[in-house]
């Protein structure tokens, strides 16, 4: 079994030097990529919807790619002009002004800001730019799993836009544009590396805090506090604990009035850590044992690790996402357990995810009382792997009732993949002392 002793701390420690930033050259690269996309697709403009800034994991935040600013705006980018950013409320303008006065690098000047992003503001901006009869590519109408199976644009808003601009032609383009955005620049990769290092530090803090007698909330707080201390605002992590937790999501005490459970000897903490530095996201699968791991958990971890190693071998330029999924799942076929959830998905943005069978409905006691689940097909299996793409490689496997969920963030290199988080690609052992 792979143990925490296999990975020295210095390999994944946080650099305390200069924090990477994005330059105006990166701004120009992104905008030019979008303009080339519009020319190739016969579009006169792009209309980009962004999700609320507190959306949590896997946010729909395409707007920030164009603005390098606060999430939750709507952006209009004409093919022959600069972006117009529509703000949701006046506080966004105040923040923009304060940041400008402090000397921050601002991509959108005040004259390209509008004070609202309702249907009237969208229609007014399109008319102002001479786009009332244009062909406009829209980012926000297509499905964006898992939270937005049919897009994020509100029905009432979109109905009003269509009614006000009957001569305009709107086309969903999010998935096509996202594929162009996924290969990150050198500046973006530097940001991803920092995000991954912070995620590792969060996981290490959780390992150091976990012990029998400690409340779940203390371990959770240790991880989140470490993220905040290093200059990021991580999304709320998924966190479950118990002798054999088979679940994934926010801790129950975060949404239901009840006390956090206290860890016991023989427990497993199964957590998913979400680190976010400047809009570049990394993910970290954290499995921490309290005391000696259950033999079934060790077997499950060995299978998951075999999937992880197979994924590293498969994540090479020129191959497809489907090729990588097939390679990761190959070790599962020779084992006697089952796959719990997706083993890999894209990051920055998330448009592809591996499929997995609906085993829970057939294997878990009590599952028959719930609506039947469907097998989940792989999304975007034809996606060609290109240098600079980022992935959450998170193979998982269940033996008996013991779930091992391992992995972290991978960057596609020019030849071999760049493994950012070997620390969490293994079963971890709590370092804390038991409390009475």
LOGU-438000 format. One line per 3 residues: number of its first residue (from 0); for each residue x, z, y of N, C-alpha, C. Coordinates in steps of 0.05 Angstrom, whole numbers, plus 5000, padded with zeros to 4 digits. Each point is the difference from the previous one (the first is absolute). Last residue first. Layout:
// LOGU-438000
NUM> X,Z,Y,X,Z,Y,X,Z,Y | ...
END
This chain:
// LOGU-438000
435> 4812,5494,5243,4981,5016,4985,4973,4999,5014 | 5077,4921,4998,4990,5023,5016,4980,5015,4984 | 5089,4928,4979,4973,5009,4995,4993,5024,5017
432> 5072,4927,5032,4998,5024,4983,4971,5008,4997 | 5041,4896,5019,4993,5026,5012,4999,5022,4979 | 5015,4903,4987,5024,5016,5004,4994,5028,5010
429> 4950,4915,4937,4998,5019,5023,5025,5017,5001 | 5001,4901,4959,4996,5027,4991,5000,5019,5024 | 4977,4887,4976,5015,5020,5015,4993,5028,4990
426> 5002,4891,4962,4985,5025,5000,5017,5022,5013 | 5011,4897,5030,5006,5017,4978,4982,5025,5001 | 5019,4936,5072,4995,4982,4977,5006,5015,4974
423> 5013,5033,5091,4973,5004,4990,4994,4982,4977 | 5087,4996,5040,4994,5028,4996,4973,5005,4988 | 5036,4913,5029,5005,5008,4972,4992,5029,4994
420> 4982,4930,5080,4992,5028,4993,5004,5006,4971 | 5021,4914,5046,5002,5020,5022,4996,5029,4990 | 5033,4898,4961,4985,5024,4992,5005,5022,5020
417> 5005,4888,4996,5012,5023,5014,4983,5025,4994 | 5016,4903,4941,4983,5017,5016,5015,5023,5012 | 5051,4907,4978,4989,5023,4986,4981,5015,5019
414> 5029,4919,5037,5005,4996,4972,4986,5022,4984 | 4989,4996,5093,5007,4972,4996,5006,4994,4971 | 4934,5082,5015,5026,4992,5012,5005,4970,4996
411> 4910,5070,5006,5011,4976,4986,5026,4992,5015 | 4962,5102,4997,5002,4976,5017,5011,4977,4983 | 4944,5099,4979,5020,4980,4992,4999,4978,5021
408> 4964,5111,4983,4999,4974,5015,5024,4983,4992 | 4960,5075,4932,5003,5001,5029,5000,4971,5011 | 4980,5069,4901,5008,4977,5015,5002,5004,5030
405> 4939,5040,4908,5027,5000,5010,5004,4977,5020 | 4928,5064,4935,4999,4980,5022,5027,5001,5014 | 4948,5039,4905,5026,4997,5014,4997,4977,5020
402> 4929,5068,4940,5004,4976,5016,5028,5002,5014 | 4941,5044,4911,5022,5004,5018,5007,4974,5014 | 4935,5023,4927,4989,5003,5027,5022,5004,5021
399> 5018,4945,4914,4982,5022,4998,4985,5003,5027 | 5069,4944,5025,5000,5006,4971,4984,5026,4997 | 5015,4919,5081,4987,5024,4990,5004,5002,4970
396> 5048,4948,5094,4991,4998,4972,4990,5028,4992 | 5043,4929,5087,4987,5025,4991,4990,4997,4971 | 5064,4952,5090,4989,4999,4973,4990,5028,4991
393> 5028,4954,5092,4989,5026,4993,4988,5000,4972 | 5050,4946,5089,5003,4998,4970,4993,5027,4989 | 4982,4947,5095,4999,5026,4988,5000,4996,4970
390> 5043,4931,5076,4981,5006,4979,5001,5030,4994 | 5033,4913,5075,5001,5028,4992,4978,5006,4980 | 5064,4910,5041,4974,5011,4993,5003,5028,4989
387> 5075,4944,5023,4989,5014,5022,4972,5011,4994 | 5035,4914,4947,5017,5021,5011,4986,5013,5025 | 4936,4956,4927,5020,4990,5019,5016,5024,5012
384> 4922,4966,4917,5017,5021,5011,5022,4988,5017 | 4898,4962,4981,5028,4996,4994,5017,5022,5013 | 4894,4998,4964,5018,5005,5023,5029,4997,4992
381> 4918,4994,4943,5016,4976,5006,5020,5004,5023 | 4934,5065,4970,5021,4998,4980,5018,4976,5005 | 4922,5052,5049,5022,4983,5011,5023,4997,4980
378> 4939,5075,4968,4995,4985,5024,5025,4985,5009 | 4961,5036,4899,5022,5000,5020,4992,4983,5024 | 4922,5049,4943,5020,4978,4997,5022,5003,5021
375> 4936,5075,4949,5008,4991,5026,5021,4978,4997 | 4911,5043,4940,5029,4994,5000,5007,4987,5027 | 4917,5065,5001,5008,4973,4991,5030,4999,4998
372> 4925,5086,4988,5021,4987,5016,5005,4972,4989 | 4907,5064,4995,5022,4988,4986,5019,4986,5020 | 4942,5087,5028,4996,4971,4997,5025,4988,4987
369> 4984,5100,4972,5004,4985,5026,4995,4971,4996 | 5000,5065,4928,4978,5008,5019,5001,4985,5026 | 5067,4994,4931,4977,4984,4993,4976,5007,5018
366> 5085,5047,5002,4999,4975,5015,4975,4983,4995 | 5029,5085,4955,4981,5001,5023,4998,4975,5016 | 5087,5013,4945,4976,5015,4993,4983,5002,5026
363> 5069,4918,4985,4997,5027,5012,4974,5013,4992 | 5027,4908,4974,5018,5020,4988,4994,5029,5010 | 4958,4914,5028,4998,5000,4971,5015,5024,4987
360> 4995,4980,5095,4973,5001,4991,4997,5002,4970 | 5086,4989,5042,4989,5027,5004,4971,5002,4989 | 5052,4917,5002,5003,5017,4977,4986,5027,5003
357> 5005,4905,5045,4982,5022,5006,5001,5020,4976 | 5083,4931,5030,4975,5002,4985,4985,5025,5007 | 5066,4942,5067,5002,5021,4979,4973,5002,4987
354> 5066,4935,5076,4976,5008,4987,5005,5022,4979 | 5058,4981,5094,4998,4994,4971,4973,5009,4989 | 5015,4967,5103,5002,5024,4983,4997,4992,4971
351> 5011,4961,5112,5001,4994,4971,5003,5027,4985 | 4997,4995,5096,4981,4978,4993,5000,4994,4970 | 5039,5069,5085,4992,5002,4972,4979,4978,4994
348> 5080,4990,5077,4976,5016,4994,4994,5000,4970 | 5054,5037,5013,5007,4986,5025,4994,4970,5001 | 5004,5037,4903,4998,5016,5024,5006,4982,5024
345> 4964,4988,4889,5016,4992,5023,4997,5021,5022 | 4992,5026,4895,4985,4986,5020,5019,4994,5024 | 4994,5042,4888,5015,4989,5022,4981,4987,5020
342> 4969,5046,4923,5028,5006,4996,5017,4990,5022 | 4891,5035,4990,5018,4978,5006,5029,5009,4997 | 4940,5061,4943,4993,4985,5024,5020,4978,5006
339> 4997,5052,4915,4981,5014,5017,4991,4984,5024 | 5033,4978,4893,5008,4996,5028,4978,5012,5018 | 5027,5031,4895,4985,4981,5016,5009,5001,5029
336> 5041,5023,4892,4983,5012,5021,4985,4979,5016 | 5071,4992,4928,4974,5008,4989,4982,5014,5020 | 5083,4917,5003,4995,5029,5000,4972,5006,4991
333> 5039,4912,5015,5012,5012,4977,4995,5029,4998 | 4969,4947,5074,4988,4990,4976,5011,5013,4974 | 5034,5017,5090,4975,5014,4993,4989,4992,4973
330> 5076,4957,5042,5006,5024,4985,4975,5016,4992 | 4989,4921,5055,5009,4994,4973,5007,5025,4984 | 4973,4992,5096,4981,5009,4980,5009,4996,4971
327> 5053,4971,5076,4996,5029,5002,4982,5011,4977 | 5013,4905,5009,5024,5014,4991,4997,5030,5000 | 4930,4946,5035,5002,4997,4971,5025,5015,4989
324> 4989,4997,5094,4980,5017,4987,5001,4998,4970 | 5057,4944,5050,5008,5027,5002,4980,5019,4986 | 4978,4909,5008,5022,5003,4982,5009,5029,4999
321> 4935,4976,5063,4989,5002,4973,5022,5003,4979 | 5025,4984,5090,4990,5027,4997,4989,5005,4972 | 5072,4923,5007,4974,5006,5012,4994,5030,4996
318> 5099,4946,5013,4980,5007,4981,4974,5006,5014 | 5075,4981,5052,4992,4976,4985,4981,5006,4978 | 5065,5078,5033,4990,4978,5016,4994,4976,4982
315> 4994,5098,4957,5021,4982,5010,4987,4977,5015 | 4973,5087,4939,4995,4995,5029,5023,4985,5012 | 4997,5030,4907,4983,4977,5005,4997,4993,5030
312> 5051,5075,4964,5012,4976,4990,4984,4975,5008 | 4967,5086,5022,5024,4995,5015,5013,4974,4991 | 4926,5030,4951,4992,4990,5026,5024,4994,5017
309> 5013,5041,4917,4992,4972,4996,4992,4987,5027 | 5020,5092,5000,5024,4984,4996,4994,4970,4996 | 4927,5059,5006,5014,4999,5025,5025,4983,4998
306> 4951,5019,4922,4986,4981,5017,5014,4996,5027 | 5032,5065,4943,5006,4974,4988,4986,4978,5016 | 4980,5089,5023,5027,4992,5009,5009,4973,4988
303> 4918,5037,4972,4998,4992,5028,5027,4991,5011 | 4998,5035,4913,4986,4974,5001,4999,4990,5029 | 5034,5086,4986,5018,4980,4989,4988,4972,5001
300> 4947,5073,5026,5020,4994,5020,5020,4980,4990 | 4935,5033,4940,4987,4983,5020,5021,4991,5021 | 5028,5063,4936,4996,4973,4988,4988,4981,5020
297> 5009,5088,5027,5026,4988,4997,4998,4973,4988 | 4922,5051,5005,5008,4991,5027,5028,4987,4999 | 4967,5040,4922,4985,4975,5006,5007,4989,5027
294> 5037,5085,4976,5011,4977,4984,4986,4974,5005 | 5002,5074,5078,4986,4996,4974,5012,4977,4985 | 5060,5055,5072,4979,4980,4998,4988,4998,4972
291> 5042,5089,5049,5007,4980,4981,4978,4979,4998 | 4999,5052,5091,5010,5008,4974,5005,4976,4982 | 4947,4970,5071,5005,5029,5004,5008,5011,4973
288> 5006,4894,5041,4992,5019,4979,5007,5028,5009 | 4978,4902,5052,5017,5024,4999,4989,5019,4979 | 4995,4894,5044,4990,5015,4977,5019,5024,4996
285> 4976,4917,5077,5013,5025,4995,4987,5015,4977 | 5012,4898,5055,4985,5014,4979,5015,5025,4991 | 4998,4937,5093,5017,5016,4982,4982,5015,4980
282> 5005,4916,5086,4985,5018,4983,5018,5011,4978 | 5002,4950,5108,5012,5003,4973,4982,5020,4985 | 4995,4933,5097,4991,5020,4981,5017,5000,4975
279> 4998,4974,5112,5010,4990,4975,4997,5022,4979 | 4975,5013,5092,4983,4979,4988,5011,4987,4975 | 5046,5072,5049,4996,4977,5017,4984,4978,4988
276> 5021,5067,4932,5017,5000,5024,4994,4975,5015 | 4958,5061,4914,4994,4978,5018,5018,5004,5025 | 4975,5037,4889,5016,5002,5024,4996,4975,5017
273> 4950,5055,4915,4999,4977,5017,5017,5005,5025 | 4986,5039,4891,5009,5005,5027,5001,4974,5015 | 4950,5045,4909,5009,4975,5012,5006,5004,5029
270> 4992,5065,4903,4996,4995,5028,5009,4972,5008 | 4985,5081,4919,4999,4971,5002,4992,4992,5028 | 5038,5091,4940,4990,4990,5026,5003,4970,4999
267> 4991,5076,4917,5011,4975,5011,4988,4995,5027 | 5014,5094,4932,4985,4981,5016,5016,4975,5006 | 5031,5081,4953,4989,4979,4983,4984,4979,5016
264> 5005,5096,5040,5021,4989,4983,4987,4980,4981 | 4951,5011,5092,5006,5017,4977,5022,4987,4983 | 4951,4998,5108,5014,4988,4978,5006,5020,4978
261> 4915,5004,5068,5028,5008,4998,5012,4989,4975 | 4917,4960,5066,5007,5014,4976,5029,5009,5001 | 4934,4990,5087,5020,4986,4984,5007,5015,4975
258> 4903,5016,5045,5028,5007,5002,5018,4982,4984 | 4907,4968,5047,5008,5016,4977,5029,5006,5003 | 4924,4933,5047,5008,5027,5006,5005,5016,4975
255> 5017,4893,5013,4979,5018,4990,5009,5028,5006 | 5056,4927,5022,4974,4989,5007,4976,5017,4990 | 5094,5022,4988,5001,4986,5025,4973,4989,5009
252> 5019,5044,4916,4996,5019,5021,5003,4987,5028 | 5016,4951,4918,4972,5006,5004,4994,5019,5023 | 5082,4929,4999,4994,5026,4987,4971,5008,5007
249> 5023,4896,4998,5005,5023,5017,4993,5026,4985 | 5022,4923,4934,4985,5000,5025,5008,5024,5016 | 4998,4969,4892,5017,4992,5022,4984,4999,5025
246> 5002,5038,4887,4986,4992,5024,5021,4992,5021 | 5003,5054,4911,4996,4971,4997,4983,4990,5023 | 5063,5094,4968,4983,4986,5019,4999,4970,4995
243> 5031,5089,4949,4999,4971,4992,4981,4985,5019 | 5026,5092,5015,5015,4996,4975,5000,4971,4991 | 4993,5015,5104,4986,5013,4977,5016,4995,4975
240> 4985,4955,5109,5017,5016,4982,4983,5012,4978 | 5004,4918,5086,4985,5015,4980,5020,5017,4984 | 4994,4929,5092,5012,5024,4989,4981,5013,4980
237> 5025,4916,5080,4983,5006,4977,5014,5022,4984 | 5015,4990,5108,5009,4992,4973,4978,5005,4980 | 4997,4974,5108,4994,5021,4982,5006,4992,4971
234> 5056,4950,5075,4972,5003,4993,4996,5022,4980 | 5082,5003,5071,4992,4989,4974,4970,5003,4996 | 5067,4995,5083,4974,5013,4995,4989,4989,4974
231> 5106,5014,5045,4979,4982,4991,4974,5016,4997 | 5092,5035,5022,4991,4981,5019,4980,4979,4990 | 5044,5080,4957,5018,4977,5002,4989,4977,5016
228> 4950,5081,4983,5025,5009,5012,5020,4977,5003 | 4916,4986,4956,4997,5004,5029,5027,5007,5013 | 4999,4994,4906,4995,4974,5012,4997,5002,5030
225> 5007,5079,4952,5026,4986,5000,4997,4972,5012 | 4923,5052,4988,5016,5011,5022,5027,4986,5001 | 4942,4980,4928,4990,4988,5025,5017,5010,5024
222> 5019,5036,4913,5005,4971,5002,4993,4989,5026 | 4981,5090,4985,5029,4996,5001,5007,4971,5002 | 4909,5026,4988,5010,5005,5028,5030,4995,5002
219> 4960,4995,4914,4990,4978,5017,5011,5003,5028 | 5015,5071,4942,5016,4977,4992,4993,4975,5017 | 4949,5077,5013,5027,5005,5009,5019,4976,4993
216> 4909,5001,4970,5002,4994,5029,5028,5005,5011 | 4976,5023,4909,5003,4971,5004,5006,4993,5030 | 5027,5098,4968,4975,4984,5004,5007,4971,5004
213> 5058,5071,4939,4998,4988,5027,4975,4984,5003 | 5027,5043,4917,4990,5019,5019,4998,4990,5029 | 5068,4953,4935,4977,5014,4990,4993,5022,5021
210> 5049,4918,5041,5007,5021,4980,4974,5012,4991 | 5045,4924,5079,4982,5004,4978,5010,5021,4981 | 5049,4967,5077,4980,5020,5006,4983,5007,4976
207> 5070,4932,5000,5012,5026,5007,4980,5022,5004 | 4971,4911,4984,5014,5010,4976,5011,5028,5006 | 4963,4954,5073,4979,5008,4981,5012,5012,4975
204> 5058,4962,5063,4989,5025,5010,4978,5011,4982 | 5037,4916,4980,5019,5021,4994,4990,5027,5010 | 4950,4923,5021,4998,5006,4972,5019,5023,4992
201> 5004,4967,5088,4974,5013,4996,4997,5009,4970 | 5074,4947,5023,5004,5028,5010,4974,5016,4997 | 4998,4908,4978,5016,5015,4981,5003,5029,5009
198> 4957,4942,5060,4984,5006,4977,5014,5015,4978 | 5049,4970,5074,4983,5023,5007,4981,5007,4977 | 5054,4925,4990,5017,5024,5000,4983,5025,5007
195> 4959,4915,5005,5005,5008,4973,5016,5025,4997 | 4986,4963,5086,4975,5010,4989,5004,5010,4972 | 5071,4955,5039,4997,5027,5011,4974,5013,4990
192> 5017,4911,4976,5020,5018,4987,4997,5029,5011 | 4947,4932,5039,4991,5007,4974,5019,5019,4986 | 5026,4965,5082,4978,5019,5004,4990,5009,4973
189> 5064,4933,5000,5012,5025,5009,4979,5022,5004 | 4971,4913,4981,5011,5012,4977,5014,5027,5007 | 4967,4946,5070,4978,5013,4985,5011,5014,4975
186> 5061,4948,5050,4991,5024,5016,4978,5015,4986 | 5031,4919,4962,5020,5021,4997,4992,5025,5016 | 4918,4941,4969,5025,4994,5014,5020,5023,4995
183> 4918,4974,4930,5007,5015,5024,5027,4991,5011 | 4916,4957,4940,5029,5001,5000,5010,5013,5026 | 4905,4991,4993,5012,5018,4981,5030,5000,4999
180> 4936,4943,5053,5010,5025,5013,5016,5017,4981 | 4955,4919,4972,5022,4993,5018,5013,5025,5013 | 4924,5010,4945,5022,4990,4983,5024,4992,5017
177> 4919,5025,5043,5014,5023,4989,5024,4991,4983 | 4939,4935,5035,5019,5011,5020,5017,5023,4989 | 4932,4965,4946,5020,4979,5004,5021,5010,5020
174> 4925,5055,4985,5017,4999,4976,5023,4980,5003 | 4934,5009,5071,5017,5023,4996,5019,4998,4977 | 4929,4940,5044,5028,4991,4994,5018,5024,4993
171> 4890,4957,5020,5016,5023,4991,5028,4991,4992 | 4938,4950,5076,5009,4998,4972,5015,5026,4992 | 4927,4951,5080,5016,5023,4992,5007,4998,4970
168> 4966,4939,5092,5002,4999,4971,5019,5023,4992 | 4930,4975,5091,5026,5008,4989,4999,4999,4969 | 4924,4986,5058,5017,4976,4996,5027,5006,4989
165> 4932,5067,5022,4991,4983,4977,5017,4976,4996 | 5004,5096,5047,5019,4978,5000,4992,4981,4977 | 4949,5079,5018,5009,4994,5027,5018,4975,5001
162> 4967,5036,4917,4977,4991,5016,5009,4991,5028 | 5064,5037,4940,4991,4974,4991,4977,4989,5017 | 5031,5088,5018,5021,4980,5007,4990,4972,4991
159> 4946,5073,4977,4999,4994,5028,5020,4980,5009 | 5000,5029,4910,4976,4985,5006,4998,4993,5029 | 5068,5057,4973,5006,4973,4993,4976,4982,5004
156> 4992,5093,5017,5019,4988,5018,5004,4971,4994 | 4946,5050,4942,4987,4997,5026,5018,4986,5020 | 5034,5022,4913,4979,4979,5000,4989,4995,5027
153> 5101,5038,4987,4972,5010,4999,4980,4976,5002 | 5101,4996,4956,4986,4994,5025,4971,5009,4999 | 5071,5005,4929,4996,5023,5018,4983,4994,5025
150> 5004,4960,4889,5010,4998,5027,4994,5024,5017 | 4975,4995,4907,4989,4977,5013,5008,4997,5029 | 5031,5071,4941,4996,4978,4981,4987,4975,5012
147> 5058,5087,5032,4983,4981,5013,4994,4976,4982 | 5056,5076,4975,4980,5012,5017,4980,4980,5011 | 5081,4988,4940,4976,5009,4987,4977,5008,5018
144> 5033,4913,5012,4998,5023,4983,5021,5021,5007 | 4954,4919,5051,5026,5013,5002,4998,5026,4984 | 4942,4898,5023,5003,5025,4986,5029,5011,5003
141> 4966,4937,5078,5005,4998,4972,5001,5028,4987 | 4992,4982,5096,4976,4992,4986,5002,5001,4970 | 5071,5016,5066,4982,5023,4998,4974,4993,4986
138> 5065,4936,5056,5012,5020,4982,4982,5024,5000 | 4989,4889,5028,4992,5028,5003,5014,5017,4978 | 5009,4899,5059,5005,5014,4975,4995,5030,5003
135> 4959,4911,5054,5013,5026,5003,5004,5012,4971 | 4976,4906,5063,5001,5009,4972,5018,5025,5000 | 4938,4968,5088,5025,4997,4985,4996,5007,4970
132> 4944,5002,5086,4994,4979,4980,5024,4995,4982 | 5003,5067,5067,4972,5002,4993,4992,4979,4979 | 5087,5026,5049,4997,4997,4971,4971,5002,4990
129> 5053,5013,5089,4991,4972,4994,4996,4995,4971 | 5023,5085,5046,5023,4984,4990,4992,4971,4993 | 4934,5063,5030,5022,5001,5020,5023,4982,4992
126> 4931,5015,4937,4992,4981,5021,5021,4999,5022 | 5015,5062,4932,5001,4973,4989,4992,4979,5021 | 4991,5091,5023,5029,4992,4998,5003,4972,4989
123> 4913,5038,5005,5011,4995,5027,5029,4991,4999 | 4957,5026,4919,4990,4974,5010,5011,4994,5027 | 5023,5083,4965,5012,4978,4984,4990,4973,5010
120> 4964,5077,5040,5028,4997,5007,5013,4977,4984 | 4911,5024,4978,5001,4988,5027,5029,4995,5009 | 4984,5045,4918,4994,4972,4998,5002,4986,5028
117> 5058,5087,4994,4974,4994,4989,4995,4970,5000 | 5077,5056,5033,5002,4981,4978,4974,4996,4986 | 5049,5033,5103,4980,5004,4979,5005,4980,4978
114> 5052,5002,5082,4992,5028,4998,4980,5006,4978 | 5087,4927,5009,4972,5002,5008,4989,5027,4992 | 5103,4948,5020,4984,5021,4988,4971,4998,5010
111> 5081,4951,5029,4989,4989,4975,4984,5021,4984 | 5046,5019,5083,4982,4978,5006,4988,4987,4975 | 5066,5072,4994,4974,5008,5009,4980,4978,5006
108> 5078,4981,4927,4999,5009,5028,4972,5008,5009 | 5050,5000,4900,4976,4989,5014,5000,5011,5029 | 5071,5026,4942,4996,4972,4994,4977,4987,5016
105> 5073,5086,5017,4971,4993,4998,4997,4970,4996 | 5076,5086,4994,4998,4971,4998,4971,4992,4994 | 5027,5091,5056,4997,4989,4973,4999,4969,5001
102> 5009,5067,5076,5020,4980,4992,4998,4990,4972 | 4943,5062,5055,5022,5013,4987,5022,4980,4990 | 4917,4972,5040,5015,5015,5020,5024,5015,4989
99> 4941,4952,4942,5015,4982,5017,5017,5015,5021 | 4942,5049,4944,5023,4989,4985,5017,4981,5017 | 4920,5034,5037,5020,5021,4998,5025,4990,4985
96> 4927,4941,5007,5012,5005,5026,5022,5021,4998 | 4948,4985,4924,5016,4976,5005,5015,5003,5027 | 4936,5065,4976,5024,5002,4983,5019,4978,5006
93> 4918,4996,5044,5016,5022,5010,5026,5004,4984 | 4936,4938,4970,5014,4990,5024,5018,5022,5012 | 4946,5022,4926,5021,4982,4992,5016,4989,5024
90> 4923,5054,5013,5024,5016,4993,5023,4982,4990 | 4911,4966,5020,5018,5002,5023,5025,5016,4993 | 4949,4946,4922,4992,5020,5020,5022,5003,5020
87> 5003,4932,4930,4974,5012,4994,4991,5021,5021 | 5063,4907,5015,5002,5028,4993,4972,5012,4995 | 5051,4899,4994,4975,5013,5008,5001,5029,4990
84> 5077,4919,5023,4993,5023,4984,4975,5014,5011 | 5053,4897,4998,4983,5018,5017,4991,5023,4981 | 5090,4927,4993,4977,5015,4990,4985,5016,5023
81> 5051,4907,5023,5007,5025,4990,4976,5016,4991 | 5008,4889,4999,5000,5022,5019,5008,5026,4986 | 4972,4912,4961,5017,4993,5022,5000,5022,5021
78> 4948,5008,4921,5024,4986,4990,5020,4994,5022 | 4937,5087,5006,4997,4971,5002,5026,4986,4990 | 4958,5099,4978,5025,4986,5004,4994,4970,5002
75> 4951,5105,5002,4995,4971,5002,5026,4986,5007 | 4966,5103,4957,5020,4982,5013,4990,4971,4999 | 4968,5112,4992,4993,4973,4992,5018,4982,5017
72> 5015,5109,4966,4993,4981,5021,4990,4973,4987 | 5039,5084,4959,4972,5002,5007,4991,4982,5022 | 5102,5045,4985,4981,4986,4983,4971,5004,5009
69> 5092,4998,5062,4981,5018,4987,4980,4985,4984 | 5088,4945,5017,4987,5021,5015,4981,5016,4983 | 5049,4913,4990,5019,5022,4998,4990,5024,5015
66> 4958,4909,4987,5002,5016,5025,5023,5020,4999 | 4973,4938,4927,5001,4984,5024,5007,5016,5025 | 4987,5042,4916,5021,4980,4995,5005,4983,5025
63> 4928,5063,4995,5026,5011,5009,5023,4982,4995 | 4910,4977,4971,5003,4999,5030,5028,5010,5009 | 4968,5004,4908,5013,4975,5008,5005,4998,5030
60> 4966,5072,4932,5012,5003,5027,5016,4975,5008 | 4938,5054,4925,4998,4972,5008,5010,5000,5029 | 5031,5074,4923,4983,4993,5023,4999,4970,5005
57> 5036,5068,4925,4993,4972,4999,4981,4992,5023 | 5003,5103,4997,5017,4981,4984,4988,4972,5000 | 4964,5052,5082,5012,5011,4976,5016,4980,4984
54> 4948,5000,5089,4987,4989,4976,5012,5011,4974 | 5008,5012,5104,5000,5022,4980,4989,4991,4973 | 5003,4941,5077,5027,5009,4996,5002,5023,4980
51> 4926,4919,4998,5004,5025,5014,5027,5012,4993 | 4994,4895,4984,4985,5024,4992,5007,5024,5016 | 5002,4891,5029,5016,5022,4990,4982,5024,4994
48> 4994,4884,5014,4988,5026,5002,5018,5021,4987 | 5012,4897,5046,5010,5019,4980,4987,5027,5005 | 4999,4887,5020,4985,5024,5008,5005,5021,4979
45> 5050,4902,5036,4995,5020,4980,4984,5023,5012 | 5010,4887,5024,5005,5028,5007,4996,5017,4975 | 4994,4905,4997,5006,5002,5029,5007,5028,5008
42> 5013,4942,4902,4986,5022,5015,5008,5000,5029 | 5030,4949,4915,4981,4987,5019,4983,5020,5015 | 5076,5015,4936,4972,5003,4990,4979,4987,5018
39> 5095,5000,5021,4998,4990,4973,4971,5000,4990 | 5020,5039,5084,5004,4971,5001,4996,4987,4972 | 4997,5094,5007,4976,4988,5012,5003,4969,5001
36> 5074,5050,4969,4978,5002,4981,4975,4986,5011 | 5073,5010,5057,5005,4979,4980,4978,4999,4979 | 4997,5069,5063,4994,4974,5012,5005,4977,4981
33> 5022,5087,4972,4971,4997,5002,4993,4973,5012 | 5091,5023,4996,4990,4996,4973,4969,4995,5001 | 5041,5024,5079,5006,4973,4994,4990,4993,4972
30> 4993,5089,5029,4981,4983,5014,5005,4970,4994 | 5060,5064,4963,4973,5003,4989,4980,4981,5014 | 5089,5003,5032,4999,4989,4973,4972,5001,4988
27> 5016,5041,5084,4999,4971,5002,4999,4987,4973 | 5010,5094,5003,4974,4992,5010,4998,4970,5001 | 5083,5035,4978,4981,5002,4978,4972,4993,5008
24> 5064,5002,5067,5006,4978,4982,4982,5001,4975 | 4999,5070,5062,4983,4978,5009,5006,4975,4984 | 5019,5091,4949,5008,4988,5024,4980,4979,5009
21> 4997,5096,4939,4995,4972,4999,5005,4988,5028 | 5047,5090,4948,4978,4991,5017,4997,4970,4997 | 5050,5094,4947,4997,4971,5005,4976,4994,5017
18> 5060,5090,5007,4975,4991,4987,4997,4970,5005 | 5094,5060,4996,4981,4985,5017,4976,4991,4984 | 5050,5075,4950,5010,4985,5023,4977,4986,5015
15> 5002,5054,4915,4992,5013,5025,5009,4987,5025 | 4973,4973,4892,5021,4998,5020,4989,5012,5026 | 4968,5027,4899,4993,4987,5025,5024,4999,5019
12> 5004,4999,4888,4997,5017,5023,4993,4985,5025 | 5018,4973,4904,4975,4995,5013,4996,5018,5025 | 5079,5001,4945,4992,4972,4998,4975,4994,5015
9> 5039,5088,4990,5011,4984,5022,4992,4971,4998 | 4976,5067,4933,4984,5001,5024,5011,4981,5022 | 5012,4978,4894,5011,5018,5020,4984,4999,5026
6> 4966,4979,4899,5003,4988,5027,5011,5019,5020 | 4982,5023,4907,5011,4973,4998,5006,4987,5027 | 4956,5087,4980,5029,5001,5002,5013,4973,5000
3> 4906,5014,4988,5008,5001,5028,5031,5001,5003 | 4961,4955,4911,4996,5026,5014,5010,4997,5028 | 4966,4939,4906,5014,5000,5025,4994,5026,5015
0> 4999,4990,4891,4983,5000,5024,5017,5000,5025
END
